């Protein structure tokens, strides 16, 4: 099962890399050319196998007794997140190429801006938890300073994201 999981995961990532190198969508690509049709077929089968392998692995590991009580719960939570994440892909409706083209043209600058905001927020979160760890605090027991810094990070991220959307893609643009 682990081999199936590894192989399907590698194929999935490989398809995304190939499509990115081609400068096109990796997911839900509705372009009408034979290469993309083949890639989409491989991707679709691979995702289903990946989901199946994760379900089977989750079923096997959820009842295993390994290590102390923390490790099994970490495994269960991780598998639940993976299965949920893959499952979300089945809920996203495939759209026509015209819709994707319109979304791409209208939303490219906004997506770029939001990606920059998300990357900055993630970097800020890494700095925050590192600062918390250096001060000897457990991750799940932050003090007031850490909670205040987290609140500021959330507020700054929200404000920056809002500014990107309002400005149409660039926090520096005014309209």
N, C-alpha and C positions, 0 to 999 in steps of 0.2 A: 504494500500500500504506500509506503514511504517513497518507493521508486516511482510509482505512478504520480504521486504528488510532486516529486522533484521534476520529472520529465514534463508534465503538463504545465507546471509553473514556468519552466525554462522556455517552452514553446510559446506560452502566453507572453512572456516578456520579449521573446524574440520577434513575435509578430508586431508588438508595439514599437520596438526598435526599428524594424524594417519600414513600417509605415511612417515613423518620425523621420527617418532618413530620406524617404520619398517626399516629405513635406506635406503629408496628409493625415487625416484622422486615423487613429488606431482602433478606436471603439466606434461602433455604430456608423461605419463608413458606408454610404449608399452610392458611391461613385459607380458608374456603369462601365467597367473595363474588366477584361478576363483576369488580370493579375489580382485586382482588388477582390473580385468574386472568389478566387481561390484562397486568398489570405483570409477573407471573411469566413469561409467554410472551415478552414483550419482553426481559426480563432474560436468560432462557435462550438465546434466539437471539443476543443481544448478546454474551454471554460466549463462545459458540462462535465467533462472528466475531472477537472479540478474540483468542482463542487461535489461530485460524487465521492472522490477520494477524501475530501475534507469531512464529509458526513460520516463515512465509514471510520476514518481515523478518530473523529470525535466520539463516535459510538464505542470504539475500542478503548480509548483513553479515559473516557469519563468515569468508567468503573474501575480503573486500575488503581492499585494502592502503591504509590511510589513516594519515597521521602517522607518528610513531615507533612503537616496539614496544609502548609502554604503552597507547596509545589503543585499538588493536584488542583487546587483552586486557581492557580496561575495558568495551568494548562487548560482547564475548563473555560476560563474567561477568554484566553487567547483564541481557542478554537471557536468559541461563540462569536467573537468579533470577526474572525476570518469568514466563517460561514455566513454571518449577517452581511458582511461587506460584499462577498461574492453574490449573495442573494439579491442585493440591491440592484445589481446589474440586470437581473431578469425583470425588474420593475420599470426600468427606464425604457420608454417606448422608442422603437426605431422610427426615425423620421425620414421624410423624403429628402433628397439631395437639395431641392430648392429651399426647404426650410433651413437645413444646415448651412447652406451658402448665405442665406439672409442673416442668420444668427452670427455667422462668422464675420461677415462684412460689418454688421452693426455693432457687434459686441467685442471685437478684437481688442481695441484699446482698453475697454473696461476690464476684460479678462486679464490683460497684461498688468494693469494697475492693481487689480485685486490679488494677483499672484505675488506681486512685490510686497503688498501689505501683509499677506499671509506669511511670506518668508521672513519678513521683519518681525512679525508677531511670534513666530516659532523661535527665531533667534533670541528674542526677548525672553521667551519662556525658558529656553536653555540657560540663559544667564541667570534668571530668577531662581531656578531650582539648584543651579550650581552655587549661587550665593547662599541659599538656604542650607545646602549640604556643608559648605565651608564653615558655616556658623554652628554646625553640629545638630541641626534640627532634623527630625524624621520628616519624610515627605508628607505623611498624613497628619502631622501635628504642627502646622505652621504657626508662627507667632503673629502678633498684630502688624509688625513691620512687613513681613512677607505677604500677609493678606492685603495690606495697603498697596504694596508694590504690584500684586496681582490685579487688584482693582484698577490701578492706573494703567497697567498693560492692556487690560480688557477695554477700558475707556478709550485709550489711544488707538487701539486696533479698530474699534467700532467707528470712531471719528474719522480715521484715515480711510476706512472702507466706504463710509458714507460720502466722504469728499471725492473719492475716485468715481463713484457712481454718479454723483451730481455733476461733476466736471466732465463726465463722459470719457474717463480713462486716465486722466492725469491729475494728481492732487494739486499740481501747480496751475492747471488750466482753470479759467473762470467761466467757461461755458462753451 
